[in-house]
Amino acid sequence: MSDILKKIESAGLLGRGGAGFPTHLKWKAVKIAKAKQKYLVVNFSEGELGLFKDIHIMKNFPETVFTGIKVTLDFLGIKDCYFNFNKRYYPRTRVKVLKLIKKYKNQGYKFTIFLERPSYIGGEETALLNALEGKRTEPRLKPPFPTQAGLFACPTLVHNIETLFNVGLVSQGKFEDKRFYCLSGVEYKGVYFLPADWNIQKILEHTRNIPKFDFFVQIGGSVSGEVLNSSQIKNKKAEGAGSIEAYKLTASPRTLLLKWFKFYAHEACGKCGPCRMGNYNVFEILKKNKKVDWDEIIDLIESMQKTSFCALGKSTFVPVESYVKNVLGLKISLRQI
C-alpha cells in the first residue's frame, strides 16, 4: 500500500458529496482495475439547495484542491482529469482555476473543462458521466460502478471539491478531522470549518446561530435532508453534505413542501416514471389545495421510494416523513392537517 493511501485511510477520509463512502476504498478500486485508460472526474456541481461549501472552497483554497487533484492523479498513475463546473460558479472562479490548470498542464497533466447547467441529478456520479459523454443527464444501472466502468467505459474516480481539498491537506500533513458546514436560515449565514464530530447544537452555539425563536432544522441538504426538532439537535451530527437550515416552528407545512417538490419536479431527469410523475403530481396537488392532504402525498412518496430508479426519487420520503414525525408530531396516515 502506498504511503498516501495509508495516510488517507488513517485519516478516515469520506466522500463529502453526501454518500460518505470511504475515500481509500474508491482509490484502491480504480488503482487495481485493469485498463489502459483511467480518469479522474472532479465534480463541482453542488446542485442542491442549502449547499454552497464547494464554491467557498474554490474561491478561498483552490491551490489545496489542485494539490489534491495532482496527488490523486499521481497515485492512479494517470494524467487525464475532467473538471465538471456548475455553470454559475465558473465566472466566480475562472481566473484562479485556469491559472492553476495552466500550471499543471505545463507539468504534463491534461484537463477537460465541462460547464454544466446547475442540476441536482448532476451530483449523481453516473448521471454526471453521461453528461460528460454528451448523453442525456440521467443515472446508469449499477453495477458496473464508475470505478469499474465509468467515463467512456473506463475505470473512473469521481470526487467532489471538499474531498480533494482534504486529500490535499493529508498530503501536506495539515489534515484535521474537520469539515465545512453550510448554515442557512440563521443570523450569521455562511460556511464554517469546524470539527466533524460536533453535534448540531454545538455548531449553532459556536457560530452564535442558535435562533431566538422556536425552530426546527433540516440537515444534509435543504431538500433531501432529514428534519429534526430543536430537542434532537444535541444528539445528532450534520452528516452527509454538511448543511444546516433553520426554520421557524410556525413555518407553513404547505409552503415548505412546495419548496421541496418544486425543486424535485424541476430536477427529476425523466428516466423513470415513478420519480418523474410522482414529483410532478405532488407539486400539482400542493399548488391546487390550500391544505396538505397527507394521505395522498404519503402514498405518492412511498411509491417513489419503492420504485424509483435512483436516489433522487427515493429520497423524497426522508424530509417529509421526518418533518411529519419530528416537527408536526403527527401519525403519517392523518389527512388534511
C-alpha atoms as a printed R data frame, in Angstrom:
    type eleno elety resid chain resno       x      y       z
1   ATOM     1    CA   MET     A     1   0.000  0.000   0.000
2   ATOM     2    CA   SER     A     2   1.399  3.410  -0.951
3   ATOM     3    CA   ASP     A     3   2.231  5.999   1.669
4   ATOM     4    CA   ILE     A     4  -0.510  8.434   0.580
5   ATOM     5    CA   LEU     A     5  -3.156  5.679   0.597
6   ATOM     6    CA   LYS     A     6  -2.141  4.716   4.133
7   ATOM     7    CA   LYS     A     7  -2.428  8.352   5.208
8   ATOM     8    CA   ILE     A     8  -5.875  8.732   3.638
9   ATOM     9    CA   GLU     A     9  -7.114  5.530   5.261
10  ATOM    10    CA   SER     A    10  -5.630  6.558   8.618
11  ATOM    11    CA   ALA     A    11  -7.295  9.986   8.350
12  ATOM    12    CA   GLY     A    12 -10.650  8.283   7.790
13  ATOM    13    CA   LEU     A    13 -11.462 10.393   4.734
14  ATOM    14    CA   LEU     A    14 -15.022 10.012   3.498
15  ATOM    15    CA   GLY     A    15 -16.680 11.382   0.395
16  ATOM    16    CA   ARG     A    16 -18.326 14.742   1.056
17  ATOM    17    CA   GLY     A    17 -20.943 14.654  -1.677
18  ATOM    18    CA   GLY     A    18 -23.496 13.045   0.593
19  ATOM    19    CA   ALA     A    19 -22.889  9.294   0.395
20  ATOM    20    CA   GLY     A    20 -19.920  9.272   2.776
21  ATOM    21    CA   PHE     A    21 -18.097  6.355   1.103
22  ATOM    22    CA   PRO     A    22 -14.513  5.750   2.355
23  ATOM    23    CA   THR     A    23 -12.110  7.532   0.013
24  ATOM    24    CA   HIS     A    24  -9.309  4.972   0.229
25  ATOM    25    CA   LEU     A    25 -11.609  2.182  -0.977
26  ATOM    26    CA   LYS     A    26 -12.544  4.118  -4.122
27  ATOM    27    CA   TRP     A    27  -8.863  4.791  -4.761
28  ATOM    28    CA   LYS     A    28  -7.992  1.107  -4.384
29  ATOM    29    CA   ALA     A    29 -10.782  0.045  -6.719
30  ATOM    30    CA   VAL     A    30  -9.615  2.303  -9.548
31  ATOM    31    CA   LYS     A    31  -5.945  1.539  -8.924
32  ATOM    32    CA   ILE     A    32  -6.353 -2.238  -9.230
33  ATOM    33    CA   ALA     A    33  -8.739 -2.052 -12.198
34  ATOM    34    CA   LYS     A    34  -7.061 -3.433 -15.307
35  ATOM    35    CA   ALA     A    35  -7.393 -0.905 -18.104
36  ATOM    36    CA   LYS     A    36  -5.150  1.097 -20.397
37  ATOM    37    CA   GLN     A    37  -7.119  4.304 -19.766
38  ATOM    38    CA   LYS     A    38  -8.448  5.663 -16.465
39  ATOM    39    CA   TYR     A    39  -9.883  9.042 -15.481
40  ATOM    40    CA   LEU     A    40 -10.333 11.391 -12.560
41  ATOM    41    CA   VAL     A    41 -13.559 13.410 -12.624
42  ATOM    42    CA   VAL     A    42 -13.825 16.489 -10.401
43  ATOM    43    CA   ASN     A    43 -17.468 17.155  -9.572
44  ATOM    44    CA   PHE     A    44 -18.002 20.870  -8.916
45  ATOM    45    CA   SER     A    45 -21.769 20.560  -9.394
46  ATOM    46    CA   GLU     A    46 -23.270 21.292  -5.955
47  ATOM    47    CA   GLY     A    47 -26.847 21.377  -7.177
48  ATOM    48    CA   GLU     A    48 -28.957 21.044  -4.012
49  ATOM    49    CA   LEU     A    49 -30.496 23.947  -2.122
50  ATOM    50    CA   GLY     A    50 -28.649 24.892   1.055
51  ATOM    51    CA   LEU     A    51 -25.229 23.826  -0.232
52  ATOM    52    CA   PHE     A    52 -22.533 26.344  -1.088
53  ATOM    53    CA   LYS     A    53 -19.368 24.958   0.516
54  ATOM    54    CA   ASP     A    54 -17.659 23.906  -2.715
55  ATOM    55    CA   ILE     A    55 -17.765 27.419  -4.152
56  ATOM    56    CA   HIS     A    56 -16.396 28.703  -0.833
57  ATOM    57    CA   ILE     A    57 -13.512 26.220  -1.015
58  ATOM    58    CA   MET     A    58 -12.672 27.010  -4.634
59  ATOM    59    CA   LYS     A    59 -12.705 30.752  -4.025
60  ATOM    60    CA   ASN     A    60 -10.503 30.534  -0.939
61  ATOM    61    CA   PHE     A    61  -8.387 27.375  -1.212
62  ATOM    62    CA   PRO     A    62  -8.009 26.468  -4.913
63  ATOM    63    CA   GLU     A    63  -4.313 25.631  -4.552
64  ATOM    64    CA   THR     A    64  -5.076 22.983  -1.933
65  ATOM    65    CA   VAL     A    65  -7.778 21.462  -4.148
66  ATOM    66    CA   PHE     A    66  -5.363 21.235  -7.070
67  ATOM    67    CA   THR     A    67  -2.731 19.709  -4.824
68  ATOM    68    CA   GLY     A    68  -5.340 17.059  -4.056
69  ATOM    69    CA   ILE     A    69  -6.019 16.593  -7.769
70  ATOM    70    CA   LYS     A    70  -2.307 16.143  -8.527
71  ATOM    71    CA   VAL     A    71  -1.826 13.686  -5.659
72  ATOM    72    CA   THR     A    72  -4.829 11.670  -6.836
73  ATOM    73    CA   LEU     A    73  -3.658 11.568 -10.450
74  ATOM    74    CA   ASP     A    74  -0.150 10.569  -9.380
75  ATOM    75    CA   PHE     A    75  -1.450  7.749  -7.187
76  ATOM    76    CA   LEU     A    76  -3.520  6.374 -10.057
77  ATOM    77    CA   GLY     A    77  -0.618  6.825 -12.472
78  ATOM    78    CA   ILE     A    78  -2.709  8.858 -14.909
79  ATOM    79    CA   LYS     A    79  -2.756 12.346 -16.411
80  ATOM    80    CA   ASP     A    80  -6.377 12.839 -17.516
81  ATOM    81    CA   CYS     A    81  -8.754 14.928 -15.421
82  ATOM    82    CA   TYR     A    82 -12.272 16.023 -16.353
83  ATOM    83    CA   PHE     A    83 -13.396 19.092 -14.407
84  ATOM    84    CA   ASN     A    84 -17.171 19.474 -14.187
85  ATOM    85    CA   PHE     A    85 -18.216 23.045 -13.348
86  ATOM    86    CA   ASN     A    86 -21.533 24.313 -12.100
87  ATOM    87    CA   LYS     A    87 -22.068 26.943 -14.800
88  ATOM    88    CA   ARG     A    88 -22.977 29.573 -12.192
89  ATOM    89    CA   TYR     A    89 -19.682 29.036 -10.410
90  ATOM    90    CA   TYR     A    90 -17.388 29.279 -13.430
91  ATOM    91    CA   PRO     A    91 -17.304 33.110 -13.726
92  ATOM    92    CA   ARG     A    92 -16.576 33.394 -10.000
93  ATOM    93    CA   THR     A    93 -13.610 31.004 -10.009
94  ATOM    94    CA   ARG     A    94 -12.432 31.020 -13.623
95  ATOM    95    CA   VAL     A    95  -9.296 33.168 -13.244
96  ATOM    96    CA   LYS     A    96  -7.803 31.163 -10.372
97  ATOM    97    CA   VAL     A    97  -8.785 27.808 -11.836
98  ATOM    98    CA   LEU     A    98  -7.413 28.500 -15.316
99  ATOM    99    CA   LYS     A    99  -4.150 29.742 -13.814
100 ATOM   100    CA   LEU     A   100  -3.764 26.508 -11.859
101 ATOM   101    CA   ILE     A   101  -4.758 24.373 -14.831
102 ATOM   102    CA   LYS     A   102  -2.078 26.080 -16.906
103 ATOM   103    CA   LYS     A   103   0.477 25.393 -14.172
104 ATOM   104    CA   TYR     A   104  -0.320 21.685 -14.079
105 ATOM   105    CA   LYS     A   105  -0.681 21.356 -17.844
106 ATOM   106    CA   ASN     A   106   2.923 22.516 -18.063
107 ATOM   107    CA   GLN     A   107   3.771 19.512 -15.876
108 ATOM   108    CA   GLY     A   108   2.096 17.114 -18.306
109 ATOM   109    CA   TYR     A   109  -1.398 16.827 -16.840
110 ATOM   110    CA   LYS     A   110  -4.451 17.073 -19.097
111 ATOM   111    CA   PHE     A   111  -7.640 18.900 -18.119
112 ATOM   112    CA   THR     A   112 -11.007 18.961 -19.861
113 ATOM   113    CA   ILE     A   113 -13.466 21.569 -18.553
114 ATOM   114    CA   PHE     A   114 -17.180 20.841 -18.768
115 ATOM   115    CA   LEU     A   115 -19.721 23.555 -17.948
116 ATOM   116    CA   GLU     A   116 -22.904 22.047 -16.539
117 ATOM   117    CA   ARG     A   117 -26.277 23.661 -16.074
118 ATOM   118    CA   PRO     A   118 -26.776 23.653 -12.306
119 ATOM   119    CA   SER     A   119 -28.632 20.450 -11.534
120 ATOM   120    CA   TYR     A   120 -29.304 18.119  -8.660
121 ATOM   121    CA   ILE     A   121 -29.120 14.945 -10.724
122 ATOM   122    CA   GLY     A   122 -25.678 16.077 -11.923
123 ATOM   123    CA   GLY     A   123 -24.418 15.242  -8.455
124 ATOM   124    CA   GLU     A   124 -25.146 11.554  -9.083
125 ATOM   125    CA   GLU     A   125 -21.926 10.002 -10.363
126 ATOM   126    CA   THR     A   126 -23.251  8.060 -13.312
127 ATOM   127    CA   ALA     A   127 -25.579 10.859 -14.436
128 ATOM   128    CA   LEU     A   128 -22.568 13.173 -14.449
129 ATOM   129    CA   LEU     A   129 -20.575 10.678 -16.509
130 ATOM   130    CA   ASN     A   130 -23.384 10.516 -19.066
131 ATOM   131    CA   ALA     A   131 -23.367 14.314 -19.299
132 ATOM   132    CA   LEU     A   132 -19.598 14.364 -19.835
133 ATOM   133    CA   GLU     A   133 -20.019 11.856 -22.660
134 ATOM   134    CA   GLY     A   134 -22.614 14.086 -24.337
135 ATOM   135    CA   LYS     A   135 -25.512 11.850 -23.385
136 ATOM   136    CA   ARG     A   136 -28.688 12.644 -21.505
137 ATOM   137    CA   THR     A   137 -28.013 13.531 -17.853
138 ATOM   138    CA   GLU     A   138 -29.602 10.532 -16.198
139 ATOM   139    CA   PRO     A   139 -28.269  7.778 -13.920
140 ATOM   140    CA   ARG     A   140 -26.977  4.435 -15.122
141 ATOM   141    CA   LEU     A   141 -27.752  0.990 -13.806
142 ATOM   142    CA   LYS     A   142 -25.184 -0.152 -11.234
143 ATOM   143    CA   PRO     A   143 -23.170 -2.358 -11.260
144 ATOM   144    CA   PRO     A   144 -20.870 -1.809 -13.008
145 ATOM   145    CA   PHE     A   145 -19.741  1.034 -10.778
146 ATOM   146    CA   PRO     A   146 -17.740  4.008 -12.099
147 ATOM   147    CA   THR     A   147 -14.595  2.576 -10.508
148 ATOM   148    CA   GLN     A   148 -15.019 -0.398 -12.861
149 ATOM   149    CA   ALA     A   149 -16.596  1.166 -15.961
150 ATOM   150    CA   GLY     A   150 -17.085  4.906 -15.715
151 ATOM   151    CA   LEU     A   151 -16.250  7.641 -18.208
152 ATOM   152    CA   PHE     A   152 -16.149  6.168 -21.720
153 ATOM   153    CA   ALA     A   153 -16.432  2.725 -20.036
154 ATOM   154    CA   CYS     A   154 -13.031  3.198 -18.370
155 ATOM   155    CA   PRO     A   155 -12.305  2.943 -14.614
156 ATOM   156    CA   THR     A   156 -13.077  6.377 -13.187
157 ATOM   157    CA   LEU     A   157 -12.640  8.059  -9.833
158 ATOM   158    CA   VAL     A   158 -15.244 10.756  -9.127
159 ATOM   159    CA   HIS     A   159 -14.566 13.195  -6.289
160 ATOM   160    CA   ASN     A   160 -16.183 16.425  -5.192
161 ATOM   161    CA   ILE     A   161 -14.277 19.561  -4.235
162 ATOM   162    CA   GLU     A   162 -14.229 19.063  -0.464
163 ATOM   163    CA   THR     A   163 -12.844 15.536  -0.789
164 ATOM   164    CA   LEU     A   164  -9.982 16.748  -2.988
165 ATOM   165    CA   PHE     A   165  -9.345 19.622  -0.578
166 ATOM   166    CA   ASN     A   166  -8.974 17.041   2.195
167 ATOM   167    CA   VAL     A   167  -6.653 14.905   0.058
168 ATOM   168    CA   GLY     A   168  -4.502 17.993  -0.441
169 ATOM   169    CA   LEU     A   169  -4.373 18.607   3.308
170 ATOM   170    CA   VAL     A   170  -3.475 14.973   4.035
171 ATOM   171    CA   SER     A   171  -0.624 15.075   1.517
172 ATOM   172    CA   GLN     A   172   0.715 18.250   3.166
173 ATOM   173    CA   GLY     A   173   0.431 16.840   6.683
174 ATOM   174    CA   LYS     A   174  -2.134 19.506   7.590
175 ATOM   175    CA   PHE     A   175  -5.299 17.437   7.849
176 ATOM   176    CA   GLU     A   176  -7.517 17.770  10.908
177 ATOM   177    CA   ASP     A   177 -10.804 15.957  11.445
178 ATOM   178    CA   LYS     A   178 -12.850 18.963  10.389
179 ATOM   179    CA   ARG     A   179 -15.383 19.651   7.690
180 ATOM   180    CA   PHE     A   180 -17.267 22.520   6.069
181 ATOM   181    CA   TYR     A   181 -20.795 23.306   7.226
182 ATOM   182    CA   CYS     A   182 -23.279 25.447   5.286
183 ATOM   183    CA   LEU     A   183 -25.593 27.354   7.638
184 ATOM   184    CA   SER     A   184 -28.820 28.954   6.375
185 ATOM   185    CA   GLY     A   185 -31.921 30.467   7.955
186 ATOM   186    CA   VAL     A   186 -29.810 31.819  10.810
187 ATOM   187    CA   GLU     A   187 -28.444 35.226  11.776
188 ATOM   188    CA   TYR     A   188 -24.907 34.557  10.565
189 ATOM   189    CA   LYS     A   189 -25.404 32.561   7.390
190 ATOM   190    CA   GLY     A   190 -22.239 31.187   5.860
191 ATOM   191    CA   VAL     A   191 -19.682 28.407   5.565
192 ATOM   192    CA   TYR     A   192 -17.847 27.288   8.692
193 ATOM   193    CA   PHE     A   193 -14.870 24.922   9.036
194 ATOM   194    CA   LEU     A   194 -15.373 23.047  12.309
195 ATOM   195    CA   PRO     A   195 -14.752 19.610  13.881
196 ATOM   196    CA   ALA     A   196 -16.540 16.789  12.104
197 ATOM   197    CA   ASP     A   197 -17.739 15.196  15.334
198 ATOM   198    CA   TRP     A   198 -19.609 18.231  16.678
199 ATOM   199    CA   ASN     A   199 -23.345 17.911  17.085
200 ATOM   200    CA   ILE     A   200 -25.716 20.412  15.513
201 ATOM   201    CA   GLN     A   201 -26.382 22.263  18.736
202 ATOM   202    CA   LYS     A   202 -22.668 22.808  19.348
203 ATOM   203    CA   ILE     A   203 -22.194 24.084  15.798
204 ATOM   204    CA   LEU     A   204 -25.043 26.572  16.164
205 ATOM   205    CA   GLU     A   205 -23.832 27.700  19.591
206 ATOM   206    CA   HIS     A   206 -20.221 28.118  18.453
207 ATOM   207    CA   THR     A   207 -21.268 30.239  15.464
208 ATOM   208    CA   ARG     A   208 -23.742 32.266  17.587
209 ATOM   209    CA   ASN     A   209 -26.557 30.946  15.438
210 ATOM   210    CA   ILE     A   210 -28.993 29.424  17.923
211 ATOM   211    CA   PRO     A   211 -32.262 31.018  16.728
212 ATOM   212    CA   LYS     A   212 -34.036 33.393  19.093
213 ATOM   213    CA   PHE     A   213 -37.340 31.796  18.096
214 ATOM   214    CA   ASP     A   214 -38.813 28.303  18.370
215 ATOM   215    CA   PHE     A   215 -37.296 26.382  15.489
216 ATOM   216    CA   PHE     A   216 -36.544 23.146  13.698
217 ATOM   217    CA   VAL     A   217 -33.715 22.308  11.301
218 ATOM   218    CA   GLN     A   218 -33.114 20.380   8.119
219 ATOM   219    CA   ILE     A   219 -29.680 18.787   7.746
220 ATOM   220    CA   GLY     A   220 -27.752 17.214   4.874
221 ATOM   221    CA   GLY     A   221 -29.375 19.266   2.114
222 ATOM   222    CA   SER     A   222 -32.273 21.713   2.208
223 ATOM   223    CA   VAL     A   223 -34.450 19.475   0.052
224 ATOM   224    CA   SER     A   224 -33.496 15.844   0.614
225 ATOM   225    CA   GLY     A   225 -32.199 16.154   4.176
226 ATOM   226    CA   GLU     A   226 -33.643 14.919   7.445
227 ATOM   227    CA   VAL     A   227 -35.769 17.294   9.543
228 ATOM   228    CA   LEU     A   228 -35.202 17.500  13.312
229 ATOM   229    CA   ASN     A   229 -36.873 19.394  16.125
230 ATOM   230    CA   SER     A   230 -34.812 21.564  18.472
231 ATOM   231    CA   SER     A   231 -34.642 18.907  21.197
232 ATOM   232    CA   GLN     A   232 -32.952 16.439  18.833
233 ATOM   233    CA   ILE     A   233 -30.027 18.579  17.680
234 ATOM   234    CA   LYS     A   234 -27.795 17.898  20.677
235 ATOM   235    CA   ASN     A   235 -27.670 14.205  19.772
236 ATOM   236    CA   LYS     A   236 -27.209 14.496  16.014
237 ATOM   237    CA   LYS     A   237 -24.290 15.404  13.759
238 ATOM   238    CA   ALA     A   238 -24.687 17.220  10.448
239 ATOM   239    CA   GLU     A   239 -23.720 14.260   8.324
240 ATOM   240    CA   GLY     A   240 -23.935 13.815   4.577
241 ATOM   241    CA   ALA     A   241 -23.408 17.028   2.659
242 ATOM   242    CA   GLY     A   242 -22.942 19.130   5.813
243 ATOM   243    CA   SER     A   243 -25.752 21.674   5.585
244 ATOM   244    CA   ILE     A   244 -27.970 23.007   8.368
245 ATOM   245    CA   GLU     A   245 -31.003 25.186   7.639
246 ATOM   246    CA   ALA     A   246 -33.183 26.565  10.438
247 ATOM   247    CA   TYR     A   247 -36.910 27.287  10.145
248 ATOM   248    CA   LYS     A   248 -39.434 28.889  12.452
249 ATOM   249    CA   LEU     A   249 -41.574 26.312  14.180
250 ATOM   250    CA   THR     A   250 -44.604 28.183  12.842
251 ATOM   251    CA   ALA     A   251 -43.499 27.739   9.214
252 ATOM   252    CA   SER     A   252 -46.347 26.709   6.931
253 ATOM   253    CA   PRO     A   253 -46.204 22.961   6.114
254 ATOM   254    CA   ARG     A   254 -47.621 23.630   2.658
255 ATOM   255    CA   THR     A   255 -45.042 26.330   1.915
256 ATOM   256    CA   LEU     A   256 -42.219 24.032   2.978
257 ATOM   257    CA   LEU     A   257 -43.473 21.120   0.911
258 ATOM   258    CA   LEU     A   258 -43.974 23.405  -2.090
259 ATOM   259    CA   LYS     A   259 -40.317 24.415  -1.813
260 ATOM   260    CA   TRP     A   260 -39.166 20.811  -1.747
261 ATOM   261    CA   PHE     A   261 -41.384 19.480  -4.517
262 ATOM   262    CA   LYS     A   262 -40.946 22.428  -6.844
263 ATOM   263    CA   PHE     A   263 -37.259 21.560  -6.709
264 ATOM   264    CA   TYR     A   264 -37.825 17.826  -7.130
265 ATOM   265    CA   ALA     A   265 -40.267 18.280 -10.002
266 ATOM   266    CA   HIS     A   266 -37.804 20.547 -11.807
267 ATOM   267    CA   GLU     A   267 -34.753 18.369 -11.166
268 ATOM   268    CA   ALA     A   268 -36.205 14.941 -11.995
269 ATOM   269    CA   CYS     A   269 -34.294 13.664 -15.014
270 ATOM   270    CA   GLY     A   270 -37.302 11.890 -16.539
271 ATOM   271    CA   LYS     A   271 -35.680  8.459 -16.806
272 ATOM   272    CA   CYS     A   272 -38.251  6.652 -14.656
273 ATOM   273    CA   GLY     A   273 -41.991  7.202 -14.355
274 ATOM   274    CA   PRO     A   274 -42.333  6.958 -10.569
275 ATOM   275    CA   CYS     A   275 -39.981  9.877  -9.933
276 ATOM   276    CA   ARG     A   276 -40.977 11.969 -12.957
277 ATOM   277    CA   MET     A   277 -44.727 11.709 -12.447
278 ATOM   278    CA   GLY     A   278 -44.651 11.322  -8.674
279 ATOM   279    CA   ASN     A   279 -42.832 14.575  -8.021
280 ATOM   280    CA   TYR     A   280 -44.913 16.424 -10.618
281 ATOM   281    CA   ASN     A   281 -48.155 15.129  -9.099
282 ATOM   282    CA   VAL     A   282 -47.179 16.019  -5.529
283 ATOM   283    CA   PHE     A   283 -46.239 19.525  -6.657
284 ATOM   284    CA   GLU     A   284 -49.533 19.956  -8.525
285 ATOM   285    CA   ILE     A   285 -51.550 18.699  -5.537
286 ATOM   286    CA   LEU     A   286 -49.812 21.193  -3.266
287 ATOM   287    CA   LYS     A   287 -50.378 24.073  -5.696
288 ATOM   288    CA   LYS     A   288 -54.090 23.369  -6.105
289 ATOM   289    CA   ASN     A   289 -55.024 22.738  -2.470
290 ATOM   290    CA   LYS     A   290 -54.709 25.127   0.455
291 ATOM   291    CA   LYS     A   291 -54.481 22.252   2.923
292 ATOM   292    CA   VAL     A   292 -51.986 19.421   2.812
293 ATOM   293    CA   ASP     A   293 -53.580 16.067   2.034
294 ATOM   294    CA   TRP     A   294 -51.052 13.943   3.876
295 ATOM   295    CA   ASP     A   295 -52.545 10.577   2.936
296 ATOM   296    CA   GLU     A   296 -52.375 11.271  -0.784
297 ATOM   297    CA   ILE     A   297 -48.881 12.747  -0.591
298 ATOM   298    CA   ILE     A   298 -47.529  9.932   1.575
299 ATOM   299    CA   ASP     A   299 -48.981  7.357  -0.824
300 ATOM   300    CA   LEU     A   300 -47.142  9.003  -3.714
301 ATOM   301    CA   ILE     A   301 -43.786  9.382  -1.996
302 ATOM   302    CA   GLU     A   302 -43.932  5.818  -0.619
303 ATOM   303    CA   SER     A   303 -44.456  4.635  -4.179
304 ATOM   304    CA   MET     A   304 -41.484  6.717  -5.343
305 ATOM   305    CA   GLN     A   305 -39.334  5.356  -2.543
306 ATOM   306    CA   LYS     A   306 -40.073  1.760  -3.520
307 ATOM   307    CA   THR     A   307 -39.981  2.014  -7.310
308 ATOM   308    CA   SER     A   308 -37.742  4.925  -8.400
309 ATOM   309    CA   PHE     A   309 -34.614  4.082 -10.365
310 ATOM   310    CA   CYS     A   310 -32.169  6.232  -8.393
311 ATOM   311    CA   ALA     A   311 -31.739  8.060  -5.105
312 ATOM   312    CA   LEU     A   312 -33.498 11.252  -6.264
313 ATOM   313    CA   GLY     A   313 -36.935  9.661  -6.289
314 ATOM   314    CA   LYS     A   314 -36.220  7.504  -3.256
315 ATOM   315    CA   SER     A   315 -35.029 10.473  -1.187
316 ATOM   316    CA   THR     A   316 -38.342 12.359  -1.175
317 ATOM   317    CA   PHE     A   317 -39.600 10.229   1.698
318 ATOM   318    CA   VAL     A   318 -36.842 11.335   4.104
319 ATOM   319    CA   PRO     A   319 -37.707 15.045   4.535
320 ATOM   320    CA   VAL     A   320 -41.475 14.505   4.519
321 ATOM   321    CA   GLU     A   321 -41.518 11.579   6.933
322 ATOM   322    CA   SER     A   322 -39.061 13.199   9.368
323 ATOM   323    CA   TYR     A   323 -40.898 16.545   9.232
324 ATOM   324    CA   VAL     A   324 -44.261 14.925   9.952
325 ATOM   325    CA   LYS     A   325 -42.842 12.792  12.753
326 ATOM   326    CA   ASN     A   326 -40.328 15.126  14.419
327 ATOM   327    CA   VAL     A   327 -41.930 18.551  13.974
328 ATOM   328    CA   LEU     A   328 -45.651 18.122  13.446
329 ATOM   329    CA   GLY     A   329 -45.868 15.107  15.738
330 ATOM   330    CA   LEU     A   330 -48.458 13.501  13.502
331 ATOM   331    CA   LYS     A   331 -49.194  9.963  12.506
332 ATOM   332    CA   ILE     A   332 -48.441  9.736   8.842
333 ATOM   333    CA   SER     A   333 -51.942  8.471   7.991
334 ATOM   334    CA   LEU     A   334 -53.651 11.656   9.203
335 ATOM   335    CA   ARG     A   335 -55.408 13.663   6.499
336 ATOM   336    CA   GLN     A   336 -55.987 17.389   5.892
337 ATOM   337    CA   ILE     A   337 -53.750 18.805   8.641
